[in-house]
Structure formats: structure tokens, C-alpha cells
Amino acid sequence: MDEGHRVSLAFHDLTEIPQNAVSKFATKAEVLDLSHNQISDLRCLESFSKVHTLILDNNNIKSHVKFPSLPSVTTLWVNRNRISNLTVFVETVSRAFPDLRYLSMMNNPAAPSFFNGGSYEQYLDYRHYVISQLPKLTMLDDKEIPLSERQEGEKIYKHLLTRKSSKSKRRSPKKSRQASSSSSRRSVKGDVDLPSLEQLSSGSPAR
């Protein structure tokens, strides 16, 4: 993976991306690390059209988080957030990132596992549901998705896939909400001291 345009704003206690960061990096960033902040609304990412990897671990992201449409995003990390409604979150992700290949959402209430008190049956159901709703996904959390697991997920949730297809055929294209977009670009108090692209560390986000 090309790390030449990796931007890290991690550990800045941000509630949103500062305007000076948007202006400086929006057209350049390909890997964007916003981990360990207090971000809950991601509509300010609409200008980051080249981002393919988005790291949002340890933030304040909930089920009804707002994402802009970013077809370029193929990798999304939202580990250790506050996502509790899997259906709502996955529907949002499906619309915002139609080409998503890698999703990691471990240690969220909506992602049951042994580590957060979930049963094995709940864990399997979680995986089947997510896989069935994101057709291009090849890895969920720390496990690749074999064909057999995808087929099982699509079999179990076939009724939801049929309903989703019917809705998409009836839905007319929506105009962009300029008012919401402009309000989401407000800067936080005080600009963050930003490094240049050359100064940014180049660690790979792959686990």
C-alpha cells in the first residue's frame, strides 16, 4: 500500500476535523488516521475524495453516525466506539462506502464476541448479517470471509437482501444537502498544529 499520503490526526482530542486540516490535506490524503479523539460526526470528510483507508478507532462514534458518500473508501476501522445498533450502522456504511472491502468494528456493543460477553451464536449471527449486507467485503474484523460464510450469510438474510433491492429500485436520487454540509465544516476552537506530509509517519494500517 502506498503510504506517501498518510495523514494522522490521532490523539488530538478532536470533536471534528479542524478547517486548517481540511484545507491542507483533503485533496491529498489517502490514508486518514483519526483514532483516539472524540469525533462523533464524519460529514466533514466529504472533501477527502482520495481517502481509501479510514481509521476511526477509539472515538465517540454511535450507530447513527453521519458519513458522506465516499466511494473511494475500501478500508474502515471503527474499533472501540459506541456502536450499539448493528442494522442502522451497517445500512449507513453500505450507502457511504459501496466499495468497502475491509471492516473492523471490534469492541463495540453491536459486535458481540468472547471479549465483550457475547456468545458464539451471537458472534456468528453478527458476522452473517454484516457479510450479507456488504457484498464486496473480504475481511471482517480479524478474519477473512470464505465463500462458504458469505453463502451462509446471504441464505440466512435473503429476505433482507430482496427488500433492500426493491427499495433501491424505487428510490430516486437525492440532492446533496448543502446546508448540512456547510455546517459540518465548522472548525473546532483553535487550530491543530499540523505536520507536513513529509513529516507524517508511514506505518501501514493493515493488521
BALOBA-1460 file (C-alpha; in Angstrom, 3 decimals):
// residues 207
<rec num="1" residu="m" x="0.000" y="0.000" z="0.000"/>
<rec num="2" residu="d" x="1.317" y="3.439" z="-0.944"/>
<rec num="3" residu="e" x="1.918" y="5.350" z="2.301"/>
<rec num="4" residu="g" x="3.086" y="8.549" z="0.604"/>
<rec num="5" residu="h" x="-0.105" y="10.379" z="1.550"/>
<rec num="6" residu="r" x="-0.842" y="9.105" z="5.047"/>
<rec num="7" residu="v" x="-2.275" y="11.761" z="7.350"/>
<rec num="8" residu="s" x="-2.522" y="11.254" z="11.102"/>
<rec num="9" residu="l" x="-4.564" y="13.490" z="13.400"/>
<rec num="10" residu="a" x="-4.701" y="10.883" z="16.160"/>
<rec num="11" residu="f" x="-4.541" y="11.789" z="19.878"/>
<rec num="12" residu="h" x="-5.607" y="15.423" z="19.410"/>
<rec num="13" residu="d" x="-8.838" y="15.243" z="21.441"/>
<rec num="14" residu="l" x="-10.776" y="16.462" z="18.397"/>
<rec num="15" residu="t" x="-14.556" y="16.533" z="18.143"/>
<rec num="16" residu="e" x="-14.343" y="17.208" z="14.393"/>
<rec num="17" residu="i" x="-11.643" y="17.792" z="11.808"/>
<rec num="18" residu="p" x="-10.260" y="21.346" z="12.057"/>
<rec num="19" residu="q" x="-10.724" y="23.544" z="8.994"/>
<rec num="20" residu="n" x="-6.991" y="24.035" z="8.551"/>
<rec num="21" residu="a" x="-6.576" y="20.252" z="8.315"/>
<rec num="22" residu="v" x="-9.368" y="20.021" z="5.748"/>
<rec num="23" residu="s" x="-7.774" y="22.770" z="3.658"/>
<rec num="24" residu="k" x="-4.296" y="21.285" z="3.839"/>
<rec num="25" residu="f" x="-4.957" y="17.584" z="3.404"/>
<rec num="26" residu="a" x="-8.407" y="16.972" z="1.873"/>
<rec num="27" residu="t" x="-7.176" y="16.664" z="-1.710"/>
<rec num="28" residu="k" x="-4.027" y="14.704" z="-0.786"/>
<rec num="29" residu="a" x="-4.866" y="12.233" z="1.963"/>
<rec num="30" residu="e" x="-5.253" y="8.585" z="1.011"/>
<rec num="31" residu="v" x="-4.861" y="7.061" z="4.479"/>
<rec num="32" residu="l" x="-6.522" y="9.124" z="7.200"/>
<rec num="33" residu="d" x="-5.979" y="8.256" z="10.880"/>
<rec num="34" residu="l" x="-8.397" y="9.998" z="13.261"/>
<rec num="35" residu="s" x="-8.105" y="7.473" z="16.083"/>
<rec num="36" residu="h" x="-8.131" y="8.354" z="19.795"/>
<rec num="37" residu="n" x="-10.244" y="11.501" z="19.521"/>
<rec num="38" residu="q" x="-13.833" y="12.441" z="20.460"/>
<rec num="39" residu="i" x="-15.326" y="12.531" z="16.957"/>
<rec num="40" residu="s" x="-18.985" y="11.592" z="16.509"/>
<rec num="41" residu="d" x="-19.961" y="13.143" z="13.146"/>
<rec num="42" residu="l" x="-17.967" y="12.484" z="9.987"/>
<rec num="43" residu="r" x="-19.764" y="14.666" z="7.438"/>
<rec num="44" residu="c" x="-16.667" y="16.879" z="7.423"/>
<rec num="45" residu="l" x="-14.941" y="14.136" z="5.411"/>
<rec num="46" residu="e" x="-16.844" y="14.988" z="2.246"/>
<rec num="47" residu="s" x="-13.827" y="16.789" z="0.735"/>
<rec num="48" residu="f" x="-11.482" y="13.821" z="1.288"/>
<rec num="49" residu="s" x="-12.237" y="12.267" z="-2.082"/>
<rec num="50" residu="k" x="-8.991" y="10.269" z="-2.362"/>
<rec num="51" residu="v" x="-9.134" y="8.502" z="1.009"/>
<rec num="52" residu="h" x="-9.175" y="4.714" z="0.702"/>
<rec num="53" residu="t" x="-8.336" y="3.865" z="4.341"/>
<rec num="54" residu="l" x="-10.189" y="5.484" z="7.231"/>
<rec num="55" residu="i" x="-9.077" y="4.739" z="10.816"/>
<rec num="56" residu="l" x="-11.572" y="5.853" z="13.471"/>
<rec num="57" residu="d" x="-10.710" y="3.639" z="16.433"/>
<rec num="58" residu="n" x="-11.373" y="4.971" z="19.954"/>
<rec num="59" residu="n" x="-13.757" y="7.803" z="19.174"/>
<rec num="60" residu="n" x="-17.341" y="8.666" z="20.110"/>
<rec num="61" residu="i" x="-18.995" y="7.094" z="17.077"/>
<rec num="62" residu="k" x="-22.521" y="5.780" z="17.592"/>
<rec num="63" residu="s" x="-24.953" y="3.806" z="15.463"/>
<rec num="64" residu="h" x="-26.499" y="6.864" z="13.787"/>
<rec num="65" residu="v" x="-23.182" y="8.421" z="12.773"/>
<rec num="66" residu="k" x="-23.302" y="10.605" z="9.654"/>
<rec num="67" residu="f" x="-20.868" y="9.742" z="6.868"/>
<rec num="68" residu="p" x="-20.622" y="11.492" z="3.499"/>
<rec num="69" residu="s" x="-20.623" y="9.363" z="0.367"/>
<rec num="70" residu="l" x="-17.009" y="8.265" z="-0.222"/>
<rec num="71" residu="p" x="-16.842" y="5.592" z="-2.949"/>
<rec num="72" residu="s" x="-13.037" y="5.563" z="-2.706"/>
<rec num="73" residu="v" x="-13.024" y="4.077" z="0.817"/>
<rec num="74" residu="t" x="-12.186" y="0.365" z="0.858"/>
<rec num="75" residu="t" x="-10.949" y="0.030" z="4.463"/>
<rec num="76" residu="l" x="-12.789" y="1.210" z="7.581"/>
<rec num="77" residu="w" x="-11.719" y="0.760" z="11.205"/>
<rec num="78" residu="v" x="-14.202" y="1.732" z="13.926"/>
<rec num="79" residu="n" x="-12.916" y="-0.444" z="16.770"/>
<rec num="80" residu="r" x="-13.698" y="0.548" z="20.362"/>
<rec num="81" residu="n" x="-16.506" y="3.002" z="19.708"/>
<rec num="82" residu="r" x="-20.139" y="3.193" z="20.915"/>
<rec num="83" residu="i" x="-21.959" y="1.449" z="18.061"/>
<rec num="84" residu="s" x="-24.904" y="-0.465" z="19.516"/>
<rec num="85" residu="n" x="-27.403" y="-0.833" z="16.643"/>
<rec num="86" residu="l" x="-25.844" y="-3.048" z="14.008"/>
<rec num="87" residu="t" x="-28.639" y="-2.668" z="11.444"/>
<rec num="88" residu="v" x="-28.569" y="1.121" z="11.442"/>
<rec num="89" residu="f" x="-24.785" y="1.321" z="11.325"/>
<rec num="90" residu="v" x="-24.344" y="-1.225" z="8.535"/>
<rec num="91" residu="e" x="-27.026" y="0.455" z="6.412"/>
<rec num="92" residu="t" x="-25.164" y="3.751" z="6.789"/>
<rec num="93" residu="v" x="-21.830" y="2.157" z="5.906"/>
<rec num="94" residu="s" x="-23.349" y="0.388" z="2.906"/>
<rec num="95" residu="r" x="-24.590" y="3.683" z="1.447"/>
<rec num="96" residu="a" x="-21.477" y="5.719" z="2.230"/>
<rec num="97" residu="f" x="-18.824" y="3.171" z="1.208"/>
<rec num="98" residu="p" x="-20.200" y="0.967" z="-1.609"/>
<rec num="99" residu="d" x="-16.766" y="-0.496" z="-2.407"/>
<rec num="100" residu="l" x="-15.843" y="-1.425" z="1.176"/>
<rec num="101" residu="r" x="-13.536" y="-4.480" z="1.368"/>
<rec num="102" residu="y" x="-12.176" y="-4.394" z="4.930"/>
<rec num="103" residu="l" x="-14.228" y="-3.551" z="8.018"/>
<rec num="104" residu="s" x="-13.118" y="-3.831" z="11.635"/>
<rec num="105" residu="m" x="-15.573" y="-2.928" z="14.408"/>
<rec num="106" residu="m" x="-14.347" y="-4.982" z="17.331"/>
<rec num="107" residu="n" x="-15.155" y="-3.949" z="20.903"/>
<rec num="108" residu="n" x="-18.441" y="-2.256" z="20.020"/>
<rec num="109" residu="p" x="-21.713" y="-3.320" z="21.697"/>
<rec num="110" residu="a" x="-23.086" y="-4.222" z="18.250"/>
<rec num="111" residu="a" x="-20.193" y="-6.614" z="17.573"/>
<rec num="112" residu="p" x="-20.606" y="-9.433" z="20.120"/>
<rec num="113" residu="s" x="-17.600" y="-11.602" z="20.838"/>
<rec num="114" residu="f" x="-15.986" y="-13.550" z="23.654"/>
<rec num="115" residu="f" x="-14.136" y="-10.411" z="24.708"/>
<rec num="116" residu="n" x="-17.260" y="-8.350" z="25.425"/>
<rec num="117" residu="g" x="-19.528" y="-11.064" z="26.812"/>
<rec num="118" residu="g" x="-21.164" y="-12.204" z="23.586"/>
<rec num="119" residu="s" x="-21.965" y="-15.842" z="22.918"/>
<rec num="120" residu="y" x="-20.551" y="-17.789" z="19.988"/>
<rec num="121" residu="e" x="-24.013" y="-17.873" z="18.392"/>
<rec num="122" residu="q" x="-24.298" y="-14.077" z="18.658"/>
<rec num="123" residu="y" x="-20.852" y="-13.704" z="17.137"/>
<rec num="124" residu="l" x="-21.771" y="-15.892" z="14.174"/>
<rec num="125" residu="d" x="-25.050" y="-14.059" z="13.643"/>
<rec num="126" residu="y" x="-23.228" y="-10.722" z="13.731"/>
<rec num="127" residu="r" x="-20.803" y="-11.879" z="11.067"/>
<rec num="128" residu="h" x="-23.521" y="-13.381" z="8.871"/>
<rec num="129" residu="y" x="-25.554" y="-10.198" z="8.962"/>
<rec num="130" residu="v" x="-22.682" y="-7.827" z="8.175"/>
<rec num="131" residu="i" x="-21.375" y="-10.046" z="5.389"/>
<rec num="132" residu="s" x="-24.817" y="-10.372" z="3.814"/>
<rec num="133" residu="q" x="-25.258" y="-6.583" z="3.669"/>
<rec num="134" residu="l" x="-21.797" y="-5.666" z="2.336"/>
<rec num="135" residu="p" x="-21.318" y="-7.703" z="-0.838"/>
<rec num="136" residu="k" x="-17.729" y="-6.629" z="-1.578"/>
<rec num="137" residu="l" x="-16.389" y="-7.223" z="1.925"/>
<rec num="138" residu="t" x="-13.457" y="-9.657" z="2.034"/>
<rec num="139" residu="m" x="-12.428" y="-9.292" z="5.692"/>
<rec num="140" residu="l" x="-14.472" y="-8.581" z="8.815"/>
<rec num="141" residu="d" x="-12.558" y="-7.737" z="11.982"/>
<rec num="142" residu="d" x="-9.566" y="-10.048" z="12.143"/>
<rec num="143" residu="k" x="-10.937" y="-12.826" z="9.920"/>
<rec num="144" residu="e" x="-11.156" y="-13.242" z="6.175"/>
<rec num="145" residu="i" x="-14.550" y="-14.117" z="4.731"/>
<rec num="146" residu="p" x="-14.581" y="-17.512" z="2.998"/>
<rec num="147" residu="l" x="-17.119" y="-18.180" z="0.261"/>
<rec num="148" residu="s" x="-18.966" y="-20.656" z="2.476"/>
<rec num="149" residu="e" x="-19.539" y="-17.995" z="5.156"/>
<rec num="150" residu="r" x="-20.793" y="-15.495" z="2.600"/>
<rec num="151" residu="q" x="-23.187" y="-18.022" z="1.138"/>
<rec num="152" residu="e" x="-24.495" y="-18.871" z="4.594"/>
<rec num="153" residu="g" x="-24.998" y="-15.214" z="5.478"/>
<rec num="154" residu="e" x="-26.833" y="-14.472" z="2.242"/>
<rec num="155" residu="k" x="-29.004" y="-17.544" z="2.764"/>
<rec num="156" residu="i" x="-29.976" y="-16.526" z="6.288"/>
<rec num="157" residu="y" x="-30.694" y="-12.904" z="5.391"/>
<rec num="158" residu="k" x="-32.047" y="-13.472" z="1.900"/>
<rec num="159" residu="h" x="-35.334" y="-11.730" z="2.786"/>
<rec num="160" residu="l" x="-33.469" y="-8.557" z="3.774"/>
<rec num="161" residu="l" x="-31.447" y="-8.552" z="0.565"/>
<rec num="162" residu="t" x="-34.631" y="-8.858" z="-1.507"/>
<rec num="163" residu="r" x="-36.272" y="-5.976" z="0.375"/>
<rec num="164" residu="k" x="-33.152" y="-3.839" z="0.040"/>
<rec num="165" residu="s" x="-33.043" y="-4.418" z="-3.713"/>
<rec num="166" residu="s" x="-36.687" y="-3.420" z="-4.084"/>
<rec num="167" residu="k" x="-36.159" y="-0.210" z="-2.118"/>
<rec num="168" residu="s" x="-33.138" y="0.808" z="-4.185"/>
<rec num="169" residu="k" x="-35.141" y="0.455" z="-7.391"/>
<rec num="170" residu="r" x="-37.913" y="2.706" z="-6.066"/>
<rec num="171" residu="r" x="-35.649" y="5.318" z="-4.509"/>
<rec num="172" residu="s" x="-34.997" y="8.435" z="-6.600"/>
<rec num="173" residu="p" x="-31.603" y="10.198" z="-6.394"/>
<rec num="174" residu="k" x="-31.414" y="12.725" z="-3.601"/>
<rec num="175" residu="k" x="-29.894" y="16.164" z="-3.931"/>
<rec num="176" residu="s" x="-26.961" y="16.959" z="-1.720"/>
<rec num="177" residu="r" x="-27.817" y="18.811" z="1.462"/>
<rec num="178" residu="q" x="-25.669" y="21.896" z="1.154"/>
<rec num="179" residu="a" x="-26.832" y="23.376" z="4.435"/>
<rec num="180" residu="s" x="-25.832" y="20.306" z="6.426"/>
<rec num="181" residu="s" x="-22.537" y="20.072" z="4.573"/>
<rec num="182" residu="s" x="-21.591" y="23.663" z="5.255"/>
<rec num="183" residu="s" x="-22.426" y="23.395" z="8.947"/>
<rec num="184" residu="s" x="-20.358" y="20.235" z="9.255"/>
<rec num="185" residu="r" x="-17.249" y="22.063" z="8.086"/>
<rec num="186" residu="r" x="-17.082" y="24.337" z="11.109"/>
<rec num="187" residu="s" x="-13.647" y="24.293" z="12.687"/>
<rec num="188" residu="v" x="-13.049" y="23.461" z="16.308"/>
<rec num="189" residu="k" x="-11.716" y="26.104" z="18.649"/>
<rec num="190" residu="g" x="-8.051" y="26.521" z="17.997"/>
<rec num="191" residu="d" x="-6.260" y="25.026" z="15.022"/>
<rec num="192" residu="v" x="-4.220" y="21.899" z="15.395"/>
<rec num="193" residu="d" x="-0.508" y="22.191" z="14.703"/>
<rec num="194" residu="l" x="-0.306" y="20.113" z="11.570"/>
<rec num="195" residu="p" x="2.768" y="18.313" z="10.254"/>
<rec num="196" residu="s" x="3.624" y="18.411" z="6.585"/>
<rec num="197" residu="l" x="3.015" y="15.301" z="4.520"/>
<rec num="198" residu="e" x="6.746" y="14.654" z="4.516"/>
<rec num="199" residu="q" x="6.823" y="14.662" z="8.317"/>
<rec num="200" residu="l" x="3.973" y="12.238" z="8.794"/>
<rec num="201" residu="s" x="4.792" y="8.736" z="9.922"/>
<rec num="202" residu="s" x="4.230" y="5.991" z="7.393"/>
<rec num="203" residu="g" x="3.105" y="2.923" z="9.382"/>
<rec num="204" residu="s" x="0.779" y="0.572" z="7.471"/>
<rec num="205" residu="p" x="-2.793" y="0.364" z="8.863"/>
<rec num="206" residu="a" x="-3.103" y="-3.287" z="7.975"/>
<rec num="207" residu="r" x="-3.285" y="-5.647" z="10.927"/>
